[in-house]
Amino acid sequence: MNTTKKLALSGLLAALGVAASAFYIPIGAAKCFPVQAVINVLSGVILGPFYAVGIAFATSTLRVFMGTGSLLAYPGSMIGAFLCGILYRRFKKLPLAYLGEIVGTGLLGAMAAYPIVTRLLSKNAALFTYVVPFTLSSFVGSTIAIFFIGVLMRTKLFNLKQK
């Protein structure tokens, strides 16, 4: 896929994330947004880790400016997108991409949110406070992404392959 098509698809995925940002699930102190996990998996698999991180960053920034997201969207979405894309690029196995999203967002992103909560937002929180909500959100989104990736593989639209 050439650069123009990658940028166009990136814009579409970021726009989808922003448009769907009104639909979040409050779990504890977190706003869980499984649509971001779907977008992370799709962009990580189709476009690669660096485009996926860019899409996650753009979506998070626009959501924060619109008031439909919080600063916690940055570490969760960007780490999950990167790990998903890297694992798929390296191993070409979709289950590893899904696992990368869940571990990247649910564990690593949730732990990376800790300094944002305690330092920037000046709130009390434990290191693992956001692990359950972030993991649940990324698991639901990755499950939905399995369906979309399956459809895309059958249509051969993006030439997705597995080893």
Steps between C-alpha positions, in 0.01 A plus 500: 500500500646838405545792737198693374268206564654443843448864597142496370419183694670649808278806477190286462588285801578805715173662390312182588658505845404861557147452366443199725654665806164593645441129558715405796442276798578644844676235710623637828694819437574410137307570181536173313492538125509159325474666158860619550612139542326407175675788325834406659475143373385600152769766462772288659430207270426689178731802527767401751606618844605856421183593314300331778672715763436812293133414465472431874672831578278699262183335630599553864591865439173578325300316768672699775433829320135404448457394861411139414834360612752548776878516517490129585412431137859570394697226673237231462424550134853575381678216681230251397514612136879478493522155658223367277670632186849383599386148584304467177785641291753263660300177516206545255271326748169670573458351849828667599370831365185466713708403801730796437204735514368347821837491679613834359184686595374291790822456694778725371274793404311475828824508697631789287183691594606499866742796479247697296235447766725568798721778361299685235149446633608503867277209596569208727528167319682172526731377225250236387184711538424507127607146407152344529308770308767539231531121457125457479471777243786369286370143523154602379650711220742225394213252489307731270815549288522123447171521311611797288839346419323178399278691258798689358693175450209345310467804275878509439473878511825558687690179418520393866698183561589272785794264528 
